[in-house]
């Protein structure tokens, strides 16, 4: 059966345990994203992380004084994430974020947007969860530079198409990443 909601079916317990090793390889990208967020929003801001996976970025942000809530559809990934004691984790999909409107000062999605099958309702949910003048940071493998990753990357055009109905978008490129910084539109 093909799902309209991305690739989360693949994240079983074995994959979730294995993904912790990818965290080691990707730590530089988590730190880069945390530094970008820190320039835009200061602790103790409330941060929504959509698709925290094993919780590495959520933990980095929590250690810097942010209150982080991670929303992930994959229970096996959340079981790995719960090894960190500070961030809060919720089992839900990007298309159905269980939160009150305007609760968060910023949102972050690292290496997950390409998994969101229903972009329209997912982006709308992120938008609704943010306060006015908030930012949404999306980090993905840059498909314009690394075409070999196929569906596990996003191009600038892809990010613009997904984000611009709700966010004014600027980009930072740090090979092999493309990082979209979306300022919430009124």
PyMOL commands that place a pseudoatom at each C-alpha (Angstrom):
pseudoatom trace, name=CA, resn=UNK, resi=1, chain=A, elem=C, hetatm=0, pos=[0.000, 0.000, 0.000]
pseudoatom trace, name=CA, resn=UNK, resi=2, chain=A, elem=C, hetatm=0, pos=[1.323, 3.448, -0.913]
pseudoatom trace, name=CA, resn=UNK, resi=3, chain=A, elem=C, hetatm=0, pos=[0.806, 6.210, 1.612]
pseudoatom trace, name=CA, resn=UNK, resi=4, chain=A, elem=C, hetatm=0, pos=[0.017, 9.823, 0.836]
pseudoatom trace, name=CA, resn=UNK, resi=5, chain=A, elem=C, hetatm=0, pos=[1.995, 10.847, 3.884]
pseudoatom trace, name=CA, resn=UNK, resi=6, chain=A, elem=C, hetatm=0, pos=[5.590, 10.061, 2.956]
pseudoatom trace, name=CA, resn=UNK, resi=7, chain=A, elem=C, hetatm=0, pos=[8.045, 7.345, 3.886]
pseudoatom trace, name=CA, resn=UNK, resi=8, chain=A, elem=C, hetatm=0, pos=[7.487, 6.895, 7.609]
pseudoatom trace, name=CA, resn=UNK, resi=9, chain=A, elem=C, hetatm=0, pos=[6.483, 3.257, 7.157]
pseudoatom trace, name=CA, resn=UNK, resi=10, chain=A, elem=C, hetatm=0, pos=[10.169, 2.407, 6.668]
pseudoatom trace, name=CA, resn=UNK, resi=11, chain=A, elem=C, hetatm=0, pos=[11.215, 3.579, 10.124]
pseudoatom trace, name=CA, resn=UNK, resi=12, chain=A, elem=C, hetatm=0, pos=[11.028, 0.365, 12.089]
pseudoatom trace, name=CA, resn=UNK, resi=13, chain=A, elem=C, hetatm=0, pos=[12.923, -0.339, 15.325]
pseudoatom trace, name=CA, resn=UNK, resi=14, chain=A, elem=C, hetatm=0, pos=[16.012, -1.593, 13.502]
pseudoatom trace, name=CA, resn=UNK, resi=15, chain=A, elem=C, hetatm=0, pos=[16.221, 1.465, 11.266]
pseudoatom trace, name=CA, resn=UNK, resi=16, chain=A, elem=C, hetatm=0, pos=[15.674, 3.805, 14.221]
pseudoatom trace, name=CA, resn=UNK, resi=17, chain=A, elem=C, hetatm=0, pos=[18.569, 2.239, 16.145]
pseudoatom trace, name=CA, resn=UNK, resi=18, chain=A, elem=C, hetatm=0, pos=[20.775, 2.401, 13.059]
pseudoatom trace, name=CA, resn=UNK, resi=19, chain=A, elem=C, hetatm=0, pos=[19.876, 6.057, 12.431]
pseudoatom trace, name=CA, resn=UNK, resi=20, chain=A, elem=C, hetatm=0, pos=[21.629, 7.058, 15.660]
pseudoatom trace, name=CA, resn=UNK, resi=21, chain=A, elem=C, hetatm=0, pos=[24.896, 6.366, 13.811]
pseudoatom trace, name=CA, resn=UNK, resi=22, chain=A, elem=C, hetatm=0, pos=[23.874, 8.847, 11.109]
pseudoatom trace, name=CA, resn=UNK, resi=23, chain=A, elem=C, hetatm=0, pos=[23.512, 11.400, 13.905]
pseudoatom trace, name=CA, resn=UNK, resi=24, chain=A, elem=C, hetatm=0, pos=[27.269, 11.194, 14.439]
pseudoatom trace, name=CA, resn=UNK, resi=25, chain=A, elem=C, hetatm=0, pos=[27.931, 11.888, 10.765]
pseudoatom trace, name=CA, resn=UNK, resi=26, chain=A, elem=C, hetatm=0, pos=[25.393, 14.718, 10.664]
pseudoatom trace, name=CA, resn=UNK, resi=27, chain=A, elem=C, hetatm=0, pos=[26.266, 16.453, 13.945]
pseudoatom trace, name=CA, resn=UNK, resi=28, chain=A, elem=C, hetatm=0, pos=[27.845, 19.365, 12.050]
pseudoatom trace, name=CA, resn=UNK, resi=29, chain=A, elem=C, hetatm=0, pos=[24.525, 20.019, 10.265]
pseudoatom trace, name=CA, resn=UNK, resi=30, chain=A, elem=C, hetatm=0, pos=[22.558, 19.953, 13.528]
pseudoatom trace, name=CA, resn=UNK, resi=31, chain=A, elem=C, hetatm=0, pos=[24.989, 22.449, 15.067]
pseudoatom trace, name=CA, resn=UNK, resi=32, chain=A, elem=C, hetatm=0, pos=[24.826, 24.681, 11.978]
pseudoatom trace, name=CA, resn=UNK, resi=33, chain=A, elem=C, hetatm=0, pos=[21.025, 24.708, 12.100]
pseudoatom trace, name=CA, resn=UNK, resi=34, chain=A, elem=C, hetatm=0, pos=[21.057, 25.384, 15.857]
pseudoatom trace, name=CA, resn=UNK, resi=35, chain=A, elem=C, hetatm=0, pos=[23.444, 28.312, 15.299]
pseudoatom trace, name=CA, resn=UNK, resi=36, chain=A, elem=C, hetatm=0, pos=[21.193, 29.774, 12.591]
pseudoatom trace, name=CA, resn=UNK, resi=37, chain=A, elem=C, hetatm=0, pos=[18.176, 29.455, 14.875]
pseudoatom trace, name=CA, resn=UNK, resi=38, chain=A, elem=C, hetatm=0, pos=[20.104, 31.073, 17.733]
pseudoatom trace, name=CA, resn=UNK, resi=39, chain=A, elem=C, hetatm=0, pos=[20.810, 34.136, 15.560]
pseudoatom trace, name=CA, resn=UNK, resi=40, chain=A, elem=C, hetatm=0, pos=[17.100, 34.517, 14.812]
pseudoatom trace, name=CA, resn=UNK, resi=41, chain=A, elem=C, hetatm=0, pos=[15.370, 33.465, 18.040]
pseudoatom trace, name=CA, resn=UNK, resi=42, chain=A, elem=C, hetatm=0, pos=[16.859, 33.606, 21.532]
pseudoatom trace, name=CA, resn=UNK, resi=43, chain=A, elem=C, hetatm=0, pos=[16.279, 31.144, 24.384]
pseudoatom trace, name=CA, resn=UNK, resi=44, chain=A, elem=C, hetatm=0, pos=[14.042, 30.394, 26.203]
pseudoatom trace, name=CA, resn=UNK, resi=45, chain=A, elem=C, hetatm=0, pos=[11.858, 30.483, 23.084]
pseudoatom trace, name=CA, resn=UNK, resi=46, chain=A, elem=C, hetatm=0, pos=[9.448, 27.647, 22.334]
pseudoatom trace, name=CA, resn=UNK, resi=47, chain=A, elem=C, hetatm=0, pos=[10.575, 25.628, 19.322]
pseudoatom trace, name=CA, resn=UNK, resi=48, chain=A, elem=C, hetatm=0, pos=[8.586, 23.092, 17.308]
pseudoatom trace, name=CA, resn=UNK, resi=49, chain=A, elem=C, hetatm=0, pos=[10.708, 20.460, 15.592]
pseudoatom trace, name=CA, resn=UNK, resi=50, chain=A, elem=C, hetatm=0, pos=[8.792, 18.568, 12.929]
pseudoatom trace, name=CA, resn=UNK, resi=51, chain=A, elem=C, hetatm=0, pos=[10.319, 15.137, 12.494]
pseudoatom trace, name=CA, resn=UNK, resi=52, chain=A, elem=C, hetatm=0, pos=[12.931, 15.099, 15.270]
pseudoatom trace, name=CA, resn=UNK, resi=53, chain=A, elem=C, hetatm=0, pos=[13.753, 11.478, 14.546]
pseudoatom trace, name=CA, resn=UNK, resi=54, chain=A, elem=C, hetatm=0, pos=[16.267, 10.324, 17.140]
pseudoatom trace, name=CA, resn=UNK, resi=55, chain=A, elem=C, hetatm=0, pos=[16.138, 13.699, 18.901]
pseudoatom trace, name=CA, resn=UNK, resi=56, chain=A, elem=C, hetatm=0, pos=[19.664, 14.967, 18.267]
pseudoatom trace, name=CA, resn=UNK, resi=57, chain=A, elem=C, hetatm=0, pos=[18.731, 18.546, 17.212]
pseudoatom trace, name=CA, resn=UNK, resi=58, chain=A, elem=C, hetatm=0, pos=[16.012, 18.785, 19.869]
pseudoatom trace, name=CA, resn=UNK, resi=59, chain=A, elem=C, hetatm=0, pos=[18.585, 17.866, 22.501]
pseudoatom trace, name=CA, resn=UNK, resi=60, chain=A, elem=C, hetatm=0, pos=[21.119, 20.419, 21.223]
pseudoatom trace, name=CA, resn=UNK, resi=61, chain=A, elem=C, hetatm=0, pos=[18.464, 23.144, 21.304]
pseudoatom trace, name=CA, resn=UNK, resi=62, chain=A, elem=C, hetatm=0, pos=[17.244, 22.108, 24.762]
pseudoatom trace, name=CA, resn=UNK, resi=63, chain=A, elem=C, hetatm=0, pos=[20.805, 22.270, 26.072]
pseudoatom trace, name=CA, resn=UNK, resi=64, chain=A, elem=C, hetatm=0, pos=[20.986, 25.840, 24.756]
pseudoatom trace, name=CA, resn=UNK, resi=65, chain=A, elem=C, hetatm=0, pos=[17.937, 26.839, 26.798]
pseudoatom trace, name=CA, resn=UNK, resi=66, chain=A, elem=C, hetatm=0, pos=[15.095, 26.443, 24.307]
pseudoatom trace, name=CA, resn=UNK, resi=67, chain=A, elem=C, hetatm=0, pos=[11.863, 24.642, 25.170]
pseudoatom trace, name=CA, resn=UNK, resi=68, chain=A, elem=C, hetatm=0, pos=[11.548, 22.114, 22.349]
pseudoatom trace, name=CA, resn=UNK, resi=69, chain=A, elem=C, hetatm=0, pos=[8.571, 20.018, 21.346]
pseudoatom trace, name=CA, resn=UNK, resi=70, chain=A, elem=C, hetatm=0, pos=[9.330, 17.388, 18.722]
pseudoatom trace, name=CA, resn=UNK, resi=71, chain=A, elem=C, hetatm=0, pos=[6.488, 15.940, 16.644]
pseudoatom trace, name=CA, resn=UNK, resi=72, chain=A, elem=C, hetatm=0, pos=[7.227, 12.709, 14.788]
pseudoatom trace, name=CA, resn=UNK, resi=73, chain=A, elem=C, hetatm=0, pos=[4.990, 10.078, 13.220]
pseudoatom trace, name=CA, resn=UNK, resi=74, chain=A, elem=C, hetatm=0, pos=[7.502, 7.283, 13.844]
pseudoatom trace, name=CA, resn=UNK, resi=75, chain=A, elem=C, hetatm=0, pos=[7.222, 5.641, 17.262]
pseudoatom trace, name=CA, resn=UNK, resi=76, chain=A, elem=C, hetatm=0, pos=[10.504, 3.736, 16.787]
pseudoatom trace, name=CA, resn=UNK, resi=77, chain=A, elem=C, hetatm=0, pos=[12.339, 7.015, 16.147]
pseudoatom trace, name=CA, resn=UNK, resi=78, chain=A, elem=C, hetatm=0, pos=[10.675, 8.641, 19.159]
pseudoatom trace, name=CA, resn=UNK, resi=79, chain=A, elem=C, hetatm=0, pos=[11.746, 5.717, 21.348]
pseudoatom trace, name=CA, resn=UNK, resi=80, chain=A, elem=C, hetatm=0, pos=[15.336, 6.552, 20.389]
pseudoatom trace, name=CA, resn=UNK, resi=81, chain=A, elem=C, hetatm=0, pos=[14.733, 10.268, 20.989]
pseudoatom trace, name=CA, resn=UNK, resi=82, chain=A, elem=C, hetatm=0, pos=[13.427, 9.728, 24.502]
pseudoatom trace, name=CA, resn=UNK, resi=83, chain=A, elem=C, hetatm=0, pos=[16.948, 8.925, 25.687]
pseudoatom trace, name=CA, resn=UNK, resi=84, chain=A, elem=C, hetatm=0, pos=[17.265, 12.705, 26.003]
pseudoatom trace, name=CA, resn=UNK, resi=85, chain=A, elem=C, hetatm=0, pos=[15.431, 13.933, 29.071]
pseudoatom trace, name=CA, resn=UNK, resi=86, chain=A, elem=C, hetatm=0, pos=[14.712, 17.581, 28.187]
pseudoatom trace, name=CA, resn=UNK, resi=87, chain=A, elem=C, hetatm=0, pos=[12.844, 17.844, 24.901]
pseudoatom trace, name=CA, resn=UNK, resi=88, chain=A, elem=C, hetatm=0, pos=[9.192, 16.866, 24.828]
pseudoatom trace, name=CA, resn=UNK, resi=89, chain=A, elem=C, hetatm=0, pos=[8.202, 14.447, 22.091]
pseudoatom trace, name=CA, resn=UNK, resi=90, chain=A, elem=C, hetatm=0, pos=[4.750, 13.828, 20.632]
pseudoatom trace, name=CA, resn=UNK, resi=91, chain=A, elem=C, hetatm=0, pos=[3.711, 11.042, 18.275]
pseudoatom trace, name=CA, resn=UNK, resi=92, chain=A, elem=C, hetatm=0, pos=[1.887, 12.782, 15.412]
pseudoatom trace, name=CA, resn=UNK, resi=93, chain=A, elem=C, hetatm=0, pos=[2.284, 13.577, 11.738]
pseudoatom trace, name=CA, resn=UNK, resi=94, chain=A, elem=C, hetatm=0, pos=[3.192, 16.918, 10.200]
pseudoatom trace, name=CA, resn=UNK, resi=95, chain=A, elem=C, hetatm=0, pos=[-0.277, 17.063, 8.659]
pseudoatom trace, name=CA, resn=UNK, resi=96, chain=A, elem=C, hetatm=0, pos=[-1.947, 16.879, 12.112]
pseudoatom trace, name=CA, resn=UNK, resi=97, chain=A, elem=C, hetatm=0, pos=[0.225, 18.699, 14.653]
pseudoatom trace, name=CA, resn=UNK, resi=98, chain=A, elem=C, hetatm=0, pos=[-1.630, 18.588, 17.981]
pseudoatom trace, name=CA, resn=UNK, resi=99, chain=A, elem=C, hetatm=0, pos=[-1.027, 22.096, 19.272]
pseudoatom trace, name=CA, resn=UNK, resi=100, chain=A, elem=C, hetatm=0, pos=[-2.786, 25.359, 19.924]
pseudoatom trace, name=CA, resn=UNK, resi=101, chain=A, elem=C, hetatm=0, pos=[-2.426, 28.086, 17.291]
pseudoatom trace, name=CA, resn=UNK, resi=102, chain=A, elem=C, hetatm=0, pos=[0.410, 30.534, 17.905]
pseudoatom trace, name=CA, resn=UNK, resi=103, chain=A, elem=C, hetatm=0, pos=[2.157, 28.442, 20.538]
pseudoatom trace, name=CA, resn=UNK, resi=104, chain=A, elem=C, hetatm=0, pos=[5.701, 28.441, 19.094]
pseudoatom trace, name=CA, resn=UNK, resi=105, chain=A, elem=C, hetatm=0, pos=[8.322, 31.121, 18.437]
pseudoatom trace, name=CA, resn=UNK, resi=106, chain=A, elem=C, hetatm=0, pos=[9.993, 29.081, 15.683]
pseudoatom trace, name=CA, resn=UNK, resi=107, chain=A, elem=C, hetatm=0, pos=[9.802, 25.747, 13.907]
pseudoatom trace, name=CA, resn=UNK, resi=108, chain=A, elem=C, hetatm=0, pos=[12.544, 23.567, 12.472]
pseudoatom trace, name=CA, resn=UNK, resi=109, chain=A, elem=C, hetatm=0, pos=[12.514, 20.623, 10.066]
pseudoatom trace, name=CA, resn=UNK, resi=110, chain=A, elem=C, hetatm=0, pos=[15.809, 18.887, 9.308]
pseudoatom trace, name=CA, resn=UNK, resi=111, chain=A, elem=C, hetatm=0, pos=[15.965, 16.247, 6.602]
pseudoatom trace, name=CA, resn=UNK, resi=112, chain=A, elem=C, hetatm=0, pos=[12.219, 15.618, 6.894]
pseudoatom trace, name=CA, resn=UNK, resi=113, chain=A, elem=C, hetatm=0, pos=[10.348, 17.835, 4.423]
pseudoatom trace, name=CA, resn=UNK, resi=114, chain=A, elem=C, hetatm=0, pos=[10.943, 15.306, 1.650]
pseudoatom trace, name=CA, resn=UNK, resi=115, chain=A, elem=C, hetatm=0, pos=[9.026, 12.768, 3.792]
pseudoatom trace, name=CA, resn=UNK, resi=116, chain=A, elem=C, hetatm=0, pos=[5.931, 14.976, 4.099]
pseudoatom trace, name=CA, resn=UNK, resi=117, chain=A, elem=C, hetatm=0, pos=[3.510, 13.546, 1.571]
pseudoatom trace, name=CA, resn=UNK, resi=118, chain=A, elem=C, hetatm=0, pos=[0.792, 16.112, 2.201]
pseudoatom trace, name=CA, resn=UNK, resi=119, chain=A, elem=C, hetatm=0, pos=[2.774, 19.354, 1.964]
pseudoatom trace, name=CA, resn=UNK, resi=120, chain=A, elem=C, hetatm=0, pos=[-0.231, 21.686, 1.873]
pseudoatom trace, name=CA, resn=UNK, resi=121, chain=A, elem=C, hetatm=0, pos=[-1.795, 20.673, 5.178]
pseudoatom trace, name=CA, resn=UNK, resi=122, chain=A, elem=C, hetatm=0, pos=[1.601, 20.098, 6.814]
pseudoatom trace, name=CA, resn=UNK, resi=123, chain=A, elem=C, hetatm=0, pos=[2.865, 23.594, 6.009]
pseudoatom trace, name=CA, resn=UNK, resi=124, chain=A, elem=C, hetatm=0, pos=[-0.476, 25.066, 7.059]
pseudoatom trace, name=CA, resn=UNK, resi=125, chain=A, elem=C, hetatm=0, pos=[-0.196, 23.245, 10.402]
pseudoatom trace, name=CA, resn=UNK, resi=126, chain=A, elem=C, hetatm=0, pos=[3.323, 24.576, 10.978]
pseudoatom trace, name=CA, resn=UNK, resi=127, chain=A, elem=C, hetatm=0, pos=[2.175, 28.077, 10.008]
pseudoatom trace, name=CA, resn=UNK, resi=128, chain=A, elem=C, hetatm=0, pos=[-0.792, 27.920, 12.396]
pseudoatom trace, name=CA, resn=UNK, resi=129, chain=A, elem=C, hetatm=0, pos=[1.382, 26.689, 15.269]
pseudoatom trace, name=CA, resn=UNK, resi=130, chain=A, elem=C, hetatm=0, pos=[3.674, 29.739, 15.004]
pseudoatom trace, name=CA, resn=UNK, resi=131, chain=A, elem=C, hetatm=0, pos=[3.248, 33.159, 16.564]
pseudoatom trace, name=CA, resn=UNK, resi=132, chain=A, elem=C, hetatm=0, pos=[3.339, 36.205, 14.303]
pseudoatom trace, name=CA, resn=UNK, resi=133, chain=A, elem=C, hetatm=0, pos=[6.877, 37.234, 13.273]
pseudoatom trace, name=CA, resn=UNK, resi=134, chain=A, elem=C, hetatm=0, pos=[8.091, 33.658, 13.739]
pseudoatom trace, name=CA, resn=UNK, resi=135, chain=A, elem=C, hetatm=0, pos=[10.500, 31.720, 11.554]
pseudoatom trace, name=CA, resn=UNK, resi=136, chain=A, elem=C, hetatm=0, pos=[10.465, 28.264, 10.048]
pseudoatom trace, name=CA, resn=UNK, resi=137, chain=A, elem=C, hetatm=0, pos=[13.873, 26.771, 9.238]
pseudoatom trace, name=CA, resn=UNK, resi=138, chain=A, elem=C, hetatm=0, pos=[14.020, 23.866, 6.803]
pseudoatom trace, name=CA, resn=UNK, resi=139, chain=A, elem=C, hetatm=0, pos=[17.330, 22.087, 6.166]
pseudoatom trace, name=CA, resn=UNK, resi=140, chain=A, elem=C, hetatm=0, pos=[17.562, 19.528, 3.386]
pseudoatom trace, name=CA, resn=UNK, resi=141, chain=A, elem=C, hetatm=0, pos=[20.172, 17.972, 1.145]
pseudoatom trace, name=CA, resn=UNK, resi=142, chain=A, elem=C, hetatm=0, pos=[20.458, 20.378, -1.789]
pseudoatom trace, name=CA, resn=UNK, resi=143, chain=A, elem=C, hetatm=0, pos=[18.949, 18.587, -4.804]
pseudoatom trace, name=CA, resn=UNK, resi=144, chain=A, elem=C, hetatm=0, pos=[20.323, 21.336, -7.063]
pseudoatom trace, name=CA, resn=UNK, resi=145, chain=A, elem=C, hetatm=0, pos=[23.844, 20.192, -6.121]
pseudoatom trace, name=CA, resn=UNK, resi=146, chain=A, elem=C, hetatm=0, pos=[23.326, 16.523, -5.232]
pseudoatom trace, name=CA, resn=UNK, resi=147, chain=A, elem=C, hetatm=0, pos=[20.862, 14.951, -7.616]
pseudoatom trace, name=CA, resn=UNK, resi=148, chain=A, elem=C, hetatm=0, pos=[21.835, 11.406, -6.685]
pseudoatom trace, name=CA, resn=UNK, resi=149, chain=A, elem=C, hetatm=0, pos=[19.812, 11.421, -3.457]
pseudoatom trace, name=CA, resn=UNK, resi=150, chain=A, elem=C, hetatm=0, pos=[16.573, 11.338, -5.428]
pseudoatom trace, name=CA, resn=UNK, resi=151, chain=A, elem=C, hetatm=0, pos=[13.566, 11.843, -3.195]
pseudoatom trace, name=CA, resn=UNK, resi=152, chain=A, elem=C, hetatm=0, pos=[15.752, 12.411, -0.103]
pseudoatom trace, name=CA, resn=UNK, resi=153, chain=A, elem=C, hetatm=0, pos=[16.569, 15.986, -1.019]
pseudoatom trace, name=CA, resn=UNK, resi=154, chain=A, elem=C, hetatm=0, pos=[14.892, 19.260, -2.017]
pseudoatom trace, name=CA, resn=UNK, resi=155, chain=A, elem=C, hetatm=0, pos=[15.741, 21.879, -4.595]
pseudoatom trace, name=CA, resn=UNK, resi=156, chain=A, elem=C, hetatm=0, pos=[15.372, 25.615, -4.088]
pseudoatom trace, name=CA, resn=UNK, resi=157, chain=A, elem=C, hetatm=0, pos=[12.337, 25.527, -6.365]
pseudoatom trace, name=CA, resn=UNK, resi=158, chain=A, elem=C, hetatm=0, pos=[10.762, 22.751, -4.304]
pseudoatom trace, name=CA, resn=UNK, resi=159, chain=A, elem=C, hetatm=0, pos=[11.266, 24.719, -1.079]
pseudoatom trace, name=CA, resn=UNK, resi=160, chain=A, elem=C, hetatm=0, pos=[9.924, 27.938, -2.609]
pseudoatom trace, name=CA, resn=UNK, resi=161, chain=A, elem=C, hetatm=0, pos=[6.836, 26.147, -3.940]
pseudoatom trace, name=CA, resn=UNK, resi=162, chain=A, elem=C, hetatm=0, pos=[6.098, 24.533, -0.588]
pseudoatom trace, name=CA, resn=UNK, resi=163, chain=A, elem=C, hetatm=0, pos=[6.867, 27.480, 1.707]
pseudoatom trace, name=CA, resn=UNK, resi=164, chain=A, elem=C, hetatm=0, pos=[5.913, 30.686, -0.134]
pseudoatom trace, name=CA, resn=UNK, resi=165, chain=A, elem=C, hetatm=0, pos=[2.173, 30.527, 0.388]
pseudoatom trace, name=CA, resn=UNK, resi=166, chain=A, elem=C, hetatm=0, pos=[2.842, 31.116, 4.110]
pseudoatom trace, name=CA, resn=UNK, resi=167, chain=A, elem=C, hetatm=0, pos=[6.447, 32.289, 4.461]
pseudoatom trace, name=CA, resn=UNK, resi=168, chain=A, elem=C, hetatm=0, pos=[8.823, 34.852, 2.953]
pseudoatom trace, name=CA, resn=UNK, resi=169, chain=A, elem=C, hetatm=0, pos=[11.829, 32.639, 2.174]
pseudoatom trace, name=CA, resn=UNK, resi=170, chain=A, elem=C, hetatm=0, pos=[15.579, 33.291, 2.105]
pseudoatom trace, name=CA, resn=UNK, resi=171, chain=A, elem=C, hetatm=0, pos=[18.276, 30.673, 1.613]
pseudoatom trace, name=CA, resn=UNK, resi=172, chain=A, elem=C, hetatm=0, pos=[21.615, 29.706, 3.072]
pseudoatom trace, name=CA, resn=UNK, resi=173, chain=A, elem=C, hetatm=0, pos=[23.651, 27.179, 1.133]
pseudoatom trace, name=CA, resn=UNK, resi=174, chain=A, elem=C, hetatm=0, pos=[26.301, 25.202, 2.951]
pseudoatom trace, name=CA, resn=UNK, resi=175, chain=A, elem=C, hetatm=0, pos=[27.282, 22.251, 0.818]
pseudoatom trace, name=CA, resn=UNK, resi=176, chain=A, elem=C, hetatm=0, pos=[25.658, 19.770, 0.745]
pseudoatom trace, name=CA, resn=UNK, resi=177, chain=A, elem=C, hetatm=0, pos=[22.733, 21.545, 2.441]
pseudoatom trace, name=CA, resn=UNK, resi=178, chain=A, elem=C, hetatm=0, pos=[20.172, 24.081, 1.394]
pseudoatom trace, name=CA, resn=UNK, resi=179, chain=A, elem=C, hetatm=0, pos=[18.605, 25.836, 4.365]
pseudoatom trace, name=CA, resn=UNK, resi=180, chain=A, elem=C, hetatm=0, pos=[15.383, 27.773, 3.889]
pseudoatom trace, name=CA, resn=UNK, resi=181, chain=A, elem=C, hetatm=0, pos=[14.578, 30.445, 6.444]
pseudoatom trace, name=CA, resn=UNK, resi=182, chain=A, elem=C, hetatm=0, pos=[10.909, 31.274, 6.201]
pseudoatom trace, name=CA, resn=UNK, resi=183, chain=A, elem=C, hetatm=0, pos=[9.586, 34.392, 7.913]
pseudoatom trace, name=CA, resn=UNK, resi=184, chain=A, elem=C, hetatm=0, pos=[5.904, 33.938, 8.724]
pseudoatom trace, name=CA, resn=UNK, resi=185, chain=A, elem=C, hetatm=0, pos=[3.607, 36.064, 6.572]
pseudoatom trace, name=CA, resn=UNK, resi=186, chain=A, elem=C, hetatm=0, pos=[0.673, 37.829, 8.212]
for i in range(1, 186): cmd.bond("trace and resi %d" % i, "trace and resi %d" % (i + 1))
show_as sticks, trace
zoom trace
